[in-house]
Amino acid sequence: MSALIWSPFADPDQARAVAKALLEEKLIACANIVPCVVSIFEWQGEISEAAEVGVLFKTHADLLDDAVARIEQLHPYESPAIIGWQGKSVGVATGEWLARLSGGA
């Protein structure tokens, strides 16, 4: 089963470093780095806006919790937004590709 994780970063270098670490550790199969995300958020009682870099990490559902925990360890933000969820539908080729991460297929 597939899983996705979304997390914003301050800049492309931070995003790339975390993505490469997770790839090397075999916790994800791919990371899509979205170069310009405008985030509007409430933080410490104030509404703020920031330009960030979004990352969509692709993994197998068996690795989801470990990947989220590792992103949290590596993320440079004090309180990073990291959201992971299992995909209920996946293309055959993508499912096979992600299954190889967890020792399947």
N, CA, C and O atoms as a GROMACS GRO file, in nm:
protein
  420
    1MET      N    1   0.085  -0.117   0.000
    1MET     CA    2   0.000   0.000   0.000
    1MET      C    3   0.089   0.124   0.000
    1MET      O    4   0.196   0.124   0.061
    2SER      N    5   0.046   0.225  -0.067
    2SER     CA    6   0.124   0.348  -0.078
    2SER      C    7   0.096   0.443   0.038
    2SER      O    8  -0.003   0.429   0.109
    3ALA      N    9   0.185   0.538   0.053
    3ALA     CA   10   0.167   0.644   0.152
    3ALA      C   11   0.237   0.769   0.103
    3ALA      O   12   0.334   0.762   0.027
    4LEU      N   13   0.187   0.883   0.147
    4LEU     CA   14   0.243   1.013   0.112
    4LEU      C   15   0.269   1.093   0.239
    4LEU      O   16   0.201   1.075   0.340
    5ILE      N   17   0.367   1.180   0.231
    5ILE     CA   18   0.398   1.268   0.342
    5ILE      C   19   0.419   1.407   0.284
    5ILE      O   20   0.491   1.423   0.185
    6TRP      N   21   0.357   1.507   0.344
    6TRP     CA   22   0.373   1.645   0.302
    6TRP      C   23   0.442   1.724   0.411
    6TRP      O   24   0.409   1.709   0.529
    7SER      N   25   0.538   1.807   0.373
    7SER     CA   26   0.602   1.894   0.470
    7SER      C   27   0.663   2.014   0.398
    7SER      O   28   0.728   1.998   0.295
    8PRO      N   29   0.644   2.135   0.451
    8PRO     CA   30   0.710   2.253   0.396
    8PRO      C   31   0.846   2.278   0.462
    8PRO      O   32   0.868   2.243   0.577
    9PHE      N   33   0.935   2.339   0.384
    9PHE     CA   34   1.070   2.373   0.430
    9PHE      C   35   1.097   2.518   0.394
    9PHE      O   36   1.029   2.575   0.308
   10ALA      N   37   1.196   2.578   0.458
   10ALA     CA   38   1.228   2.719   0.434
   10ALA      C   39   1.292   2.743   0.298
   10ALA      O   40   1.271   2.848   0.237
   11ASP      N   41   1.370   2.646   0.249
   11ASP     CA   42   1.438   2.667   0.121
   11ASP      C   43   1.469   2.532   0.053
   11ASP      O   44   1.461   2.427   0.117
   12PRO      N   45   1.504   2.538  -0.076
   12PRO     CA   46   1.529   2.414  -0.150
   12PRO      C   47   1.644   2.331  -0.095
   12PRO      O   48   1.639   2.208  -0.100
   13ASP      N   49   1.746   2.394  -0.041
   13ASP     CA   50   1.860   2.318   0.011
   13ASP      C   51   1.821   2.232   0.130
   13ASP      O   52   1.863   2.116   0.140
   14GLN      N   53   1.739   2.288   0.221
   14GLN     CA   54   1.690   2.209   0.334
   14GLN      C   55   1.604   2.092   0.286
   14GLN      O   56   1.620   1.979   0.332
   15ALA      N   57   1.515   2.120   0.193
   15ALA     CA   58   1.425   2.017   0.141
   15ALA      C   59   1.505   1.906   0.074
   15ALA      O   60   1.480   1.788   0.096
   16ARG      N   61   1.600   1.945  -0.008
   16ARG     CA   62   1.683   1.847  -0.080
   16ARG      C   63   1.765   1.761   0.016
   16ARG      O   64   1.777   1.640  -0.004
   17ALA      N   65   1.821   1.821   0.119
   17ALA     CA   66   1.902   1.746   0.215
   17ALA      C   67   1.819   1.640   0.287
   17ALA      O   68   1.864   1.526   0.303
   18VAL      N   69   1.699   1.676   0.330
   18VAL     CA   70   1.613   1.579   0.399
   18VAL      C   71   1.568   1.471   0.302
   18VAL      O   72   1.568   1.353   0.337
   19ALA      N   73   1.531   1.509   0.181
   19ALA     CA   74   1.488   1.410   0.081
   19ALA      C   75   1.600   1.310   0.052
   19ALA      O   76   1.576   1.189   0.047
   20LYS      N   77   1.721   1.359   0.032
   20LYS     CA   78   1.833   1.269   0.003
   20LYS      C   79   1.862   1.176   0.120
   20LYS      O   80   1.892   1.058   0.099
   21ALA      N   81   1.854   1.227   0.242
   21ALA     CA   82   1.877   1.141   0.359
   21ALA      C   83   1.775   1.028   0.364
   21ALA      O   84   1.810   0.913   0.389
   22LEU      N   85   1.648   1.060   0.342
   22LEU     CA   86   1.544   0.957   0.345
   22LEU      C   87   1.559   0.857   0.231
   22LEU      O   88   1.531   0.738   0.248
   23LEU      N   89   1.602   0.904   0.115
   23LEU     CA   90   1.628   0.812   0.003
   23LEU      C   91   1.744   0.718   0.037
   23LEU      O   92   1.734   0.597   0.015
   24GLU      N   93   1.852   0.772   0.091
   24GLU     CA   94   1.968   0.690   0.129
   24GLU      C   95   1.932   0.589   0.237
   24GLU      O   96   1.985   0.478   0.238
   25GLU      N   97   1.841   0.626   0.327
   25GLU     CA   98   1.800   0.537   0.434
   25GLU      C   99   1.687   0.442   0.392
   25GLU      O  100   1.638   0.364   0.473
   26LYS      N  101   1.646   0.450   0.266
   26LYS     CA  102   1.543   0.362   0.208
   26LYS      C  103   1.408   0.378   0.279
   26LYS      O  104   1.332   0.282   0.291
   27LEU      N  105   1.379   0.500   0.326
   27LEU     CA  106   1.250   0.527   0.389
   27LEU      C  107   1.148   0.583   0.290
   27LEU      O  108   1.028   0.580   0.316
   28ILE      N  109   1.197   0.634   0.178
   28ILE     CA  110   1.109   0.683   0.072
   28ILE      C  111   1.162   0.635  -0.063
   28ILE      O  112   1.278   0.594  -0.074
   29ALA      N  113   1.076   0.641  -0.164
   29ALA     CA  114   1.117   0.606  -0.301
   29ALA      C  115   1.138   0.732  -0.384
   29ALA      O  116   1.209   0.729  -0.484
   30CYS      N  117   1.076   0.843  -0.343
   30CYS     CA  118   1.079   0.965  -0.423
   30CYS      C  119   1.037   1.083  -0.338
   30CYS      O  120   0.962   1.069  -0.240
   31ALA      N  121   1.086   1.200  -0.376
   31ALA     CA  122   1.041   1.325  -0.315
   31ALA      C  123   1.020   1.426  -0.426
   31ALA      O  124   1.110   1.450  -0.507
   32ASN      N  125   0.903   1.486  -0.430
   32ASN     CA  126   0.875   1.593  -0.524
   32ASN      C  127   0.889   1.725  -0.450
   32ASN      O  128   0.816   1.751  -0.355
   33ILE      N  129   0.982   1.807  -0.493
   33ILE     CA  130   1.007   1.936  -0.430
   33ILE      C  131   0.937   2.043  -0.512
   33ILE      O  132   0.969   2.065  -0.629
   34VAL      N  133   0.842   2.109  -0.449
   34VAL     CA  134   0.764   2.214  -0.514
   34VAL      C  135   0.829   2.347  -0.477
   34VAL      O  136   0.826   2.386  -0.360
   35PRO      N  137   0.887   2.417  -0.574
   35PRO     CA  138   0.976   2.528  -0.542
   35PRO      C  139   0.915   2.650  -0.475
   35PRO      O  140   0.986   2.719  -0.401
   36CYS      N  141   0.790   2.679  -0.496
   36CYS     CA  142   0.737   2.800  -0.434
   36CYS      C  143   0.596   2.776  -0.383
   36CYS      O  144   0.500   2.765  -0.460
   37VAL      N  145   0.585   2.768  -0.252
   37VAL     CA  146   0.457   2.751  -0.185
   37VAL      C  147   0.439   2.872  -0.095
   37VAL      O  148   0.529   2.905  -0.017
   38VAL      N  149   0.326   2.938  -0.104
   38VAL     CA  150   0.298   3.048  -0.014
   38VAL      C  151   0.217   2.990   0.102
   38VAL      O  152   0.107   2.939   0.083
   39SER      N  153   0.270   3.000   0.221
   39SER     CA  154   0.203   2.950   0.340
   39SER      C  155   0.148   3.066   0.421
   39SER      O  156   0.219   3.162   0.452
   40ILE      N  157   0.021   3.057   0.455
   40ILE     CA  158  -0.043   3.153   0.544
   40ILE      C  159  -0.087   3.072   0.666
   40ILE      O  160  -0.162   2.976   0.654
   41PHE      N  161  -0.040   3.112   0.783
   41PHE     CA  162  -0.059   3.027   0.899
   41PHE      C  163  -0.068   3.109   1.027
   41PHE      O  164  -0.026   3.225   1.032
   42GLU      N  165  -0.125   3.046   1.130
   42GLU     CA  166  -0.128   3.105   1.263
   42GLU      C  167  -0.014   3.041   1.341
   42GLU      O  168  -0.004   2.919   1.347
   43TRP      N  169   0.069   3.123   1.401
   43TRP     CA  170   0.180   3.072   1.481
   43TRP      C  171   0.200   3.166   1.599
   43TRP      O  172   0.221   3.286   1.582
   44GLN      N  173   0.195   3.111   1.717
   44GLN     CA  174   0.215   3.185   1.842
   44GLN      C  175   0.122   3.307   1.850
   44GLN      O  176   0.163   3.416   1.888
   45GLY      N  177  -0.004   3.284   1.812
   45GLY     CA  178  -0.106   3.386   1.826
   45GLY      C  179  -0.113   3.489   1.716
   45GLY      O  180  -0.197   3.579   1.721
   46GLU      N  181  -0.027   3.479   1.616
   46GLU     CA  182  -0.027   3.576   1.508
   46GLU      C  183  -0.043   3.507   1.374
   46GLU      O  184   0.001   3.394   1.355
   47ILE      N  185  -0.108   3.577   1.281
   47ILE     CA  186  -0.121   3.526   1.145
   47ILE      C  187   0.000   3.574   1.066
   47ILE      O  188   0.031   3.693   1.063
   48SER      N  189   0.067   3.480   1.002
   48SER     CA  190   0.188   3.510   0.927
   48SER      C  191   0.178   3.454   0.786
   48SER      O  192   0.090   3.373   0.755
   49GLU      N  193   0.269   3.500   0.702
   49GLU     CA  194   0.278   3.451   0.565
   49GLU      C  195   0.425   3.432   0.532
   49GLU      O  196   0.508   3.515   0.569
   50ALA      N  197   0.457   3.322   0.460
   50ALA     CA  198   0.595   3.296   0.425
   50ALA      C  199   0.603   3.221   0.293
   50ALA      O  200   0.515   3.142   0.260
   51ALA      N  201   0.708   3.247   0.219
   51ALA     CA  202   0.738   3.167   0.101
   51ALA      C  203   0.817   3.045   0.149
   51ALA      O  204   0.917   3.058   0.219
   52GLU      N  205   0.769   2.927   0.111
   52GLU     CA  206   0.835   2.803   0.152
   52GLU      C  207   0.850   2.711   0.032
   52GLU      O  208   0.807   2.743  -0.079
   53VAL      N  209   0.913   2.599   0.056
   53VAL     CA  210   0.930   2.494  -0.043
   53VAL      C  211   0.853   2.374   0.009
   53VAL      O  212   0.880   2.327   0.120
   54GLY      N  213   0.759   2.323  -0.068
   54GLY     CA  214   0.683   2.206  -0.025
   54GLY      C  215   0.746   2.078  -0.075
   54GLY      O  216   0.802   2.074  -0.185
   55VAL      N  217   0.737   1.974   0.005
   55VAL     CA  218   0.788   1.843  -0.038
   55VAL      C  219   0.681   1.738  -0.018
   55VAL      O  220   0.621   1.727   0.089
   56LEU      N  221   0.658   1.661  -0.124
   56LEU     CA  222   0.569   1.546  -0.119
   56LEU      C  223   0.657   1.422  -0.128
   56LEU      O  224   0.717   1.394  -0.232
   57PHE      N  225   0.665   1.349  -0.018
   57PHE     CA  226   0.746   1.227  -0.010
   57PHE      C  227   0.657   1.108  -0.044
   57PHE      O  228   0.544   1.100   0.004
   58LYS      N  229   0.707   1.014  -0.126
   58LYS     CA  230   0.633   0.892  -0.159
   58LYS      C  231   0.701   0.774  -0.093
   58LYS      O  232   0.823   0.757  -0.102
   59THR      N  233   0.620   0.691  -0.026
   59THR     CA  234   0.675   0.576   0.043
   59THR      C  235   0.574   0.462   0.046
   59THR      O  236   0.464   0.475  -0.009
   60HIS      N  237   0.610   0.354   0.110
   60HIS     CA  238   0.519   0.242   0.133
   60HIS      C  239   0.455   0.261   0.269
   60HIS      O  240   0.518   0.313   0.361
   61ALA      N  241   0.331   0.221   0.283
   61ALA     CA  242   0.257   0.240   0.408
   61ALA      C  243   0.329   0.177   0.528
   61ALA      O  244   0.319   0.229   0.639
   62ASP      N  245   0.400   0.067   0.507
   62ASP     CA  246   0.473   0.003   0.617
   62ASP      C  247   0.584   0.092   0.673
   62ASP      O  248   0.625   0.076   0.788
   63LEU      N  249   0.630   0.187   0.593
   63LEU     CA  250   0.740   0.275   0.634
   63LEU      C  251   0.694   0.414   0.676
   63LEU      O  252   0.775   0.499   0.713
   64LEU      N  253   0.564   0.438   0.669
   64LEU     CA  254   0.510   0.572   0.692
   64LEU      C  255   0.550   0.630   0.827
   64LEU      O  256   0.604   0.740   0.832
   65ASP      N  257   0.527   0.559   0.935
   65ASP     CA  258   0.559   0.612   1.067
   65ASP      C  259   0.708   0.638   1.085
   65ASP      O  260   0.747   0.739   1.142
   66ASP      N  261   0.792   0.547   1.035
   66ASP     CA  262   0.936   0.565   1.045
   66ASP      C  263   0.982   0.686   0.963
   66ASP      O  264   1.068   0.762   1.007
   67ALA      N  265   0.925   0.703   0.844
   67ALA     CA  266   0.962   0.816   0.759
   67ALA      C  267   0.920   0.948   0.822
   67ALA      O  268   0.997   1.044   0.822
   68VAL      N  269   0.799   0.954   0.876
   68VAL     CA  270   0.752   1.076   0.944
   68VAL      C  271   0.843   1.108   1.062
   68VAL      O  272   0.883   1.224   1.080
   69ALA      N  273   0.877   1.009   1.141
   69ALA     CA  274   0.964   1.032   1.257
   69ALA      C  275   1.102   1.081   1.214
   69ALA      O  276   1.160   1.168   1.279
   70ARG      N  277   1.153   1.027   1.105
   70ARG     CA  278   1.286   1.068   1.058
   70ARG      C  279   1.284   1.211   1.002
   70ARG      O  280   1.377   1.288   1.025
   71ILE      N  281   1.177   1.246   0.930
   71ILE     CA  282   1.165   1.383   0.882
   71ILE      C  283   1.162   1.478   1.000
   71ILE      O  284   1.226   1.584   0.997
   72GLU      N  285   1.088   1.441   1.103
   72GLU     CA  286   1.080   1.526   1.222
   72GLU      C  287   1.217   1.544   1.287
   72GLU      O  288   1.248   1.653   1.337
   73GLN      N  289   1.299   1.440   1.288
   73GLN     CA  290   1.434   1.450   1.344
   73GLN      C  291   1.523   1.543   1.261
   73GLN      O  292   1.601   1.621   1.316
   74LEU      N  293   1.510   1.534   1.129
   74LEU     CA  294   1.599   1.607   1.039
   74LEU      C  295   1.551   1.749   1.008
   74LEU      O  296   1.631   1.834   0.968
   75HIS      N  297   1.424   1.775   1.026
   75HIS     CA  298   1.366   1.903   0.985
   75HIS      C  299   1.424   2.017   1.068
   75HIS      O  300   1.435   2.007   1.190
   76PRO      N  301   1.462   2.126   1.002
   76PRO     CA  302   1.523   2.237   1.076
   76PRO      C  303   1.425   2.325   1.153
   76PRO      O  304   1.467   2.403   1.238
   77TYR      N  305   1.294   2.314   1.124
   77TYR     CA  306   1.197   2.398   1.196
   77TYR      C  307   1.182   2.350   1.340
   77TYR      O  308   1.198   2.231   1.369
   78GLU      N  309   1.151   2.442   1.429
   78GLU     CA  310   1.126   2.410   1.569
   78GLU      C  311   1.004   2.318   1.584
   78GLU      O  312   1.007   2.221   1.661
   79SER      N  313   0.899   2.348   1.511
   79SER     CA  314   0.776   2.269   1.514
   79SER      C  315   0.730   2.246   1.370
   79SER      O  316   0.637   2.312   1.323
   80PRO      N  317   0.793   2.153   1.299
   80PRO     CA  318   0.760   2.135   1.158
   80PRO      C  319   0.621   2.075   1.136
   80PRO      O  320   0.574   1.993   1.215
   81ALA      N  321   0.558   2.119   1.029
   81ALA     CA  322   0.432   2.059   0.986
   81ALA      C  323   0.467   1.937   0.901
   81ALA      O  324   0.526   1.950   0.794
   82ILE      N  325   0.430   1.821   0.949
   82ILE     CA  326   0.457   1.696   0.877
   82ILE      C  327   0.328   1.615   0.884
   82ILE      O  328   0.282   1.579   0.992
   83ILE      N  329   0.272   1.586   0.768
   83ILE     CA  330   0.146   1.512   0.764
   83ILE      C  331   0.162   1.394   0.669
   83ILE      O  332   0.198   1.411   0.553
   84GLY      N  333   0.136   1.274   0.721
   84GLY     CA  334   0.145   1.154   0.639
   84GLY      C  335   0.012   1.081   0.636
   84GLY      O  336  -0.064   1.083   0.732
   85TRP      N  337  -0.015   1.017   0.523
   85TRP     CA  338  -0.139   0.941   0.511
   85TRP      C  339  -0.118   0.825   0.415
   85TRP      O  340  -0.033   0.830   0.326
   86GLN      N  341  -0.198   0.721   0.435
   86GLN     CA  342  -0.193   0.604   0.347
   86GLN      C  343  -0.281   0.628   0.226
   86GLN      O  344  -0.390   0.684   0.236
   87GLY      N  345  -0.231   0.584   0.112
   87GLY     CA  346  -0.308   0.592  -0.012
   87GLY      C  347  -0.392   0.467  -0.027
   87GLY      O  348  -0.341   0.356  -0.014
   88LYS      N  349  -0.518   0.485  -0.055
   88LYS     CA  350  -0.605   0.370  -0.068
   88LYS      C  351  -0.604   0.316  -0.210
   88LYS      O  352  -0.636   0.198  -0.231
   89SER      N  353  -0.569   0.399  -0.306
   89SER     CA  354  -0.561   0.356  -0.446
   89SER      C  355  -0.426   0.396  -0.501
   89SER      O  356  -0.374   0.504  -0.472
   90VAL      N  357  -0.369   0.306  -0.580
   90VAL     CA  358  -0.238   0.333  -0.639
   90VAL      C  359  -0.229   0.259  -0.772
   90VAL      O  360  -0.282   0.149  -0.786
   91GLY      N  361  -0.162   0.320  -0.868
   91GLY     CA  362  -0.140   0.252  -0.995
   91GLY      C  363  -0.054   0.127  -0.974
   91GLY      O  364   0.026   0.121  -0.881
   92VAL      N  365  -0.070   0.030  -1.058
   92VAL     CA  366   0.000  -0.098  -1.044
   92VAL      C  367   0.151  -0.077  -1.040
   92VAL      O  368   0.219  -0.129  -0.951
   93ALA      N  369   0.204  -0.004  -1.136
   93ALA     CA  370   0.350   0.016  -1.142
   93ALA      C  371   0.401   0.091  -1.019
   93ALA      O  372   0.506   0.057  -0.965
   94THR      N  373   0.327   0.192  -0.975
   94THR     CA  374   0.368   0.268  -0.857
   94THR      C  375   0.361   0.180  -0.733
   94THR      O  376   0.451   0.184  -0.648
   95GLY      N  377   0.257   0.100  -0.720
   95GLY     CA  378   0.244   0.010  -0.607
   95GLY      C  379   0.359  -0.090  -0.599
   95GLY      O  380   0.412  -0.116  -0.491
   96GLU      N  381   0.397  -0.145  -0.714
   96GLU     CA  382   0.509  -0.239  -0.717
   96GLU      C  383   0.641  -0.170  -0.680
   96GLU      O  384   0.723  -0.226  -0.608
   97TRP      N  385   0.659  -0.048  -0.730
   97TRP     CA  386   0.779   0.029  -0.701
   97TRP      C  387   0.790   0.058  -0.551
   97TRP      O  388   0.897   0.040  -0.492
   98LEU      N  389   0.682   0.101  -0.491
   98LEU     CA  390   0.684   0.132  -0.348
   98LEU      C  391   0.694   0.006  -0.262
   98LEU      O  392   0.754   0.008  -0.154
   99ALA      N  393   0.637  -0.103  -0.308
   99ALA     CA  394   0.644  -0.229  -0.234
   99ALA      C  395   0.788  -0.277  -0.219
   99ALA      O  396   0.822  -0.343  -0.121
  100ARG      N  397   0.871  -0.245  -0.317
  100ARG     CA  398   1.013  -0.287  -0.309
  100ARG      C  399   1.083  -0.223  -0.190
  100ARG      O  400   1.178  -0.279  -0.136
  101LEU      N  401   1.037  -0.106  -0.147
  101LEU     CA  402   1.094  -0.040  -0.028
  101LEU      C  403   1.077  -0.126   0.097
  101LEU      O  404   1.167  -0.132   0.181
  102SER      N  405   0.962  -0.191   0.108
  102SER     CA  406   0.933  -0.266   0.231
  102SER      C  407   0.964  -0.415   0.214
  102SER      O  408   0.926  -0.496   0.298
  103GLY      N  409   1.033  -0.450   0.107
  103GLY     CA  410   1.071  -0.588   0.087
  103GLY      C  411   0.968  -0.672   0.013
  103GLY      O  412   0.984  -0.793  -0.002
  104GLY      N  413   0.861  -0.608  -0.034
  104GLY     CA  414   0.758  -0.679  -0.110
  104GLY      C  415   0.789  -0.675  -0.258
  104GLY      O  416   0.890  -0.620  -0.300
  105ALA      N  417   0.700  -0.733  -0.337
  105ALA     CA  418   0.706  -0.739  -0.484
  105ALA      C  419   0.844  -0.768  -0.530
  105ALA      O  420   0.869  -0.777  -0.650
   0.00000   0.00000   0.00000
